[in-house]
Every structure is written in structure tokens, then in C-alpha cells.
Amino acid sequence: MAGHLQPIKLDSYKPLRELVCENIRQAIIDGTFSPGERLMEIQLADEMGVSRTPVREAIRKLELEGFVVMIPRRGTYVADISIKDITEIYEIRISLDVLAAGLAAERITDEELATLNNYMIEISKQVPSMNMEKIVELDTAFHNVLYTASRNERLVSIINNLREQLTGIRGRSMSYPGRLIETMDEHRALVDSIAARDPERAQRAARVHIENAEQTLMRSLERRKK
């Protein structure tokens, strides 16, 4: 296991176990820890400059979130997401994103609408270079604004948890030939529907967007197997 975790800074208002959990989760999301890699509590603790107790608590939470798998008498391993996992996540995501879009159409502010449009402009600037890291970052920010506009914090929390489980492979979907342009068109349809304060239309647009994202990700994964 490579030692790439940053030491924990104890100047945050958050509990130590939450800081440790966020640190390990982010390392899994950005690929510092690979699928199937074993995580050793004592080494993680040493790298972050904490005791094993918050590491143990963090690992339990990450197991519940689906980021790690704990195997009796063998240890803890970074979860390797499967086709079944992706299908289950998207089954839930479709319902939640449809709900969020409908609520956003009713509750979004003019400032938030302007921000969504600005993010779409910024994404379009990255298309010629296909800077996928930046595109995924901007796409995530775009959806964060949309979810926040739902004014339902519990809904936002659940969606973000599911999104994090796919963060490491989302770029594969968006970099699939033709998908980025489709995504931008879907974003435009979604924002236009929300700007029109039309919940039903926004819900349809959200469903199309998530269903297409899932189908493209599946095609991308299948192509990588060949």
C-alpha cells in the first residue's frame, strides 16, 4: 500500500473520525488506493498521524458506504465496483435525480440558474482539449448547484453518497465517443426546463440524462473488457 495520505490537521470543527473518513474516502475516489488493494489500519494511522481508533471507525463507515470490503480473518480491501453495483446505484439515482430536478424547478433562485448556465459555458470551453479531469470537476459542480436548489438537505446527502461511489469511473462515460456533446445537450434541456419552472418537464429531462449516462458507462466498461 503506497503511503500517500495527508496528515490530518486538527484545526477543524469536524470530529476526528469524520476527518479520517473523508481522507481515506477521497484517496479511494481519486485512485490513490486501487480496487482490491488492502488497507492496513496501523499504516493508515501512521500516515495520518492519528491513533487506530478513528481509522477503525472510519473503515466501518466506508464499508457501509460501499467503498471498502471487510473480509473476516483477511482484512480490509478497497471495493471493486461491479456491473451489479453500477446497476443498483443508477436504479436509485434515477429516482432521486428526478425528484431533485422537480423540486429545483419549483425552488431554484435566479442566481443559481445563472450559475448553472455559467458552468455549462465553462464545460464547453474544455471540450476541444478533452480535459476530462476538469470536465468532471465542472460537471460535479453543476450538479451540486442543481441538487442544492432542491432545498432538501437529506436528498442532497443521499445523492452525493451515491455519486461518490462512481466518481472514479465517471470520466469513462463522459469521454466515450459522442457522449460529452450529448451530456451538454441534456444539461441544456434540464436547465431550460427548470428555468421554465416546469417540474414535470424537468423530471423527464433528468431521467433521460441519468439513463443515458448509465447506458454509456456500461458500454464503456464493456469495451474496456474486449
C-alpha positions as CSV (number, residue, x, y, z in Angstrom):
1,M,0.0,0.0,0.0
2,A,1.6,3.3,-1.1
3,G,1.9,6.0,1.5
4,H,0.1,8.9,0.0
5,L,-2.4,10.0,2.7
6,Q,-2.0,13.5,4.0
7,P,-1.6,14.1,7.8
8,I,-4.8,15.1,9.5
9,K,-5.0,18.8,10.5
10,L,-6.6,19.1,13.9
11,D,-7.9,22.6,13.4
12,S,-11.3,21.6,12.0
13,Y,-14.6,21.7,13.8
14,K,-15.4,18.2,12.5
15,P,-14.9,15.1,14.6
16,L,-11.5,13.3,14.1
17,R,-13.2,10.2,12.8
18,E,-15.0,12.2,10.2
19,L,-11.8,13.8,9.0
20,V,-10.1,10.4,8.8
21,C,-13.1,9.0,6.9
22,E,-13.0,11.9,4.4
23,N,-9.3,11.5,3.9
24,I,-9.5,7.8,3.1
25,R,-12.6,8.1,1.0
26,Q,-11.0,10.8,-1.1
27,A,-7.9,8.6,-1.6
28,I,-10.1,5.8,-2.9
29,I,-12.1,8.2,-5.1
30,D,-9.1,9.8,-6.8
31,G,-7.3,6.4,-7.3
32,T,-4.6,6.7,-4.7
33,F,-5.8,3.3,-3.5
34,S,-6.7,0.9,-6.2
35,P,-9.7,-1.5,-6.3
36,G,-8.7,-4.7,-4.5
37,E,-5.9,-3.0,-2.6
38,R,-5.6,-4.0,1.1
39,L,-5.9,-1.2,3.7
40,M,-3.8,-1.7,6.8
41,E,-5.2,0.2,9.9
42,I,-1.8,0.8,11.5
43,Q,-0.2,2.1,8.3
44,L,-3.2,4.4,7.6
45,A,-3.0,5.7,11.2
46,D,0.7,6.4,11.0
47,E,0.4,8.2,7.7
48,M,-2.4,10.5,9.0
49,G,-0.8,10.9,12.5
50,V,-3.7,9.5,14.4
51,S,-4.5,6.5,16.6
52,R,-6.0,3.4,15.2
53,T,-9.4,4.0,16.8
54,P,-10.7,6.8,14.4
55,V,-9.2,4.7,11.5
56,R,-11.2,1.7,12.6
57,E,-14.4,3.8,12.9
58,A,-13.8,5.3,9.5
59,I,-13.3,2.0,7.9
60,R,-16.6,0.7,9.3
61,K,-18.4,3.8,7.9
62,L,-16.7,3.3,4.5
63,E,-17.9,-0.3,4.4
64,L,-21.5,0.9,4.9
65,E,-21.0,3.3,2.1
66,G,-19.6,0.6,-0.2
67,F,-16.1,2.0,-0.5
68,V,-14.4,-0.9,1.2
69,V,-15.0,-4.6,1.9
70,M,-14.0,-6.2,5.2
71,I,-13.2,-9.9,4.9
72,P,-13.0,-11.9,8.2
73,R,-9.5,-13.1,9.0
74,R,-8.2,-11.5,5.9
75,G,-8.5,-7.7,6.3
76,T,-10.0,-4.7,4.6
77,Y,-9.9,-4.1,0.9
78,V,-10.9,-1.3,-1.5
79,A,-14.1,-2.3,-3.1
80,D,-14.0,-3.2,-6.8
81,I,-17.3,-1.8,-8.2
82,S,-19.2,-4.4,-10.4
83,I,-21.8,-4.1,-13.1
84,K,-24.3,-5.2,-10.5
85,D,-23.2,-2.3,-8.2
86,I,-23.5,0.2,-11.0
87,T,-27.0,-1.0,-11.9
88,E,-28.2,-0.8,-8.3
89,I,-26.7,2.7,-7.9
90,Y,-28.3,4.0,-11.0
91,E,-31.7,2.5,-10.2
92,I,-31.7,4.7,-7.1
93,R,-30.0,7.7,-8.8
94,I,-32.7,7.9,-11.4
95,S,-35.5,8.2,-8.8
96,L,-33.5,10.7,-6.7
97,D,-32.3,12.9,-9.6
98,V,-35.9,13.0,-11.0
99,L,-37.1,14.1,-7.6
100,A,-34.3,16.7,-7.2
101,A,-35.0,18.2,-10.7
102,G,-38.7,18.5,-10.0
103,L,-38.0,20.3,-6.7
104,A,-35.4,22.5,-8.2
105,A,-37.9,23.7,-10.9
106,E,-40.1,24.9,-8.0
107,R,-37.4,26.3,-5.7
108,I,-34.3,27.4,-7.7
109,T,-33.2,31.1,-7.4
110,D,-32.2,33.3,-10.3
111,E,-28.6,33.3,-9.1
112,E,-28.5,29.5,-9.1
113,L,-29.9,29.4,-12.6
114,A,-27.1,31.9,-13.7
115,T,-24.5,29.7,-12.1
116,L,-25.8,26.6,-13.9
117,N,-25.5,28.4,-17.2
118,N,-22.0,29.6,-16.4
119,Y,-20.9,26.0,-15.6
120,M,-22.2,24.9,-19.0
121,I,-20.2,27.6,-20.7
122,E,-17.1,26.5,-18.7
123,I,-17.6,22.9,-19.7
124,S,-18.0,23.8,-23.4
125,K,-14.6,25.6,-23.2
126,Q,-12.9,22.3,-22.1
127,V,-14.4,20.2,-25.0
128,P,-11.7,21.0,-27.6
129,S,-8.9,19.8,-25.3
130,M,-11.0,17.0,-23.7
131,N,-9.6,17.8,-20.3
132,M,-11.6,15.1,-18.6
133,E,-10.4,15.9,-15.1
134,K,-11.6,19.5,-15.4
135,I,-14.8,18.5,-17.1
136,V,-15.7,16.0,-14.4
137,E,-14.9,18.7,-11.8
138,L,-17.2,21.2,-13.5
139,D,-19.9,18.6,-14.1
140,T,-19.9,17.8,-10.4
141,A,-20.2,21.4,-9.5
142,F,-23.1,21.8,-12.0
143,H,-25.0,19.0,-10.4
144,N,-24.2,20.3,-6.9
145,V,-26.0,23.6,-7.7
146,L,-28.9,21.7,-9.1
147,Y,-29.2,19.4,-6.1
148,T,-28.8,22.3,-3.7
149,A,-31.7,24.1,-5.5
150,S,-34.0,21.3,-4.4
151,R,-33.8,22.7,-0.9
152,N,-33.8,19.2,0.6
153,E,-30.6,18.5,2.5
154,R,-31.3,14.9,3.1
155,L,-31.9,14.3,-0.6
156,V,-28.6,16.0,-1.4
157,S,-26.7,13.9,1.1
158,I,-28.1,10.6,-0.2
159,I,-27.4,11.6,-3.9
160,N,-23.8,12.7,-3.1
161,N,-23.1,9.4,-1.3
162,L,-24.2,7.5,-4.4
163,R,-22.3,9.8,-6.7
164,E,-19.1,9.4,-4.7
165,Q,-19.2,5.6,-5.3
166,L,-19.0,6.3,-9.1
167,T,-16.6,9.2,-9.1
168,G,-13.6,7.1,-10.1
169,I,-15.2,5.9,-13.3
170,R,-17.5,8.7,-14.3
171,G,-14.8,10.0,-16.7
172,R,-15.1,6.8,-18.7
173,S,-18.7,7.6,-19.5
174,M,-18.1,11.3,-20.4
175,S,-15.1,10.5,-22.6
176,Y,-17.0,7.9,-24.6
177,P,-17.2,9.0,-28.2
178,G,-20.0,11.5,-28.6
179,R,-21.1,11.4,-25.0
180,L,-19.8,14.8,-24.0
181,I,-21.8,16.6,-26.6
182,E,-24.9,14.6,-25.6
183,T,-24.3,15.5,-22.0
184,M,-24.2,19.2,-22.8
185,D,-27.4,18.9,-24.8
186,E,-29.0,17.1,-21.8
187,H,-27.8,19.7,-19.4
188,R,-29.3,22.4,-21.6
189,A,-32.7,20.6,-21.7
190,L,-32.6,20.2,-18.0
191,V,-31.7,23.8,-17.2
192,D,-34.3,25.1,-19.7
193,S,-37.0,23.0,-18.1
194,I,-36.0,24.3,-14.6
195,A,-35.8,27.9,-15.8
196,A,-39.3,27.5,-17.2
197,R,-40.4,26.4,-13.7
198,D,-41.8,23.2,-15.2
199,P,-41.3,20.3,-12.7
200,E,-42.7,17.6,-15.0
201,R,-40.5,18.6,-17.9
202,A,-37.5,18.9,-15.6
203,Q,-38.1,15.4,-14.3
204,R,-38.3,14.0,-17.8
205,A,-35.0,15.7,-18.7
206,A,-33.3,14.4,-15.5
207,R,-34.5,10.8,-16.3
208,V,-33.2,11.0,-19.8
209,H,-29.8,12.3,-18.6
210,I,-29.2,9.7,-15.9
211,E,-30.5,6.8,-18.1
212,N,-28.1,7.9,-20.9
213,A,-25.2,8.2,-18.5
214,E,-25.7,4.7,-17.2
215,Q,-26.0,3.2,-20.7
216,T,-22.9,4.9,-21.9
217,L,-20.9,3.9,-18.8
218,M,-22.0,0.3,-19.3
219,R,-20.9,0.4,-23.0
220,S,-17.6,2.0,-21.9
221,L,-16.9,-0.8,-19.4
222,E,-17.8,-3.5,-21.9
223,R,-15.5,-2.0,-24.4
224,R,-12.6,-2.0,-21.9
225,K,-13.1,-5.7,-21.3
226,K,-12.5,-6.6,-25.0
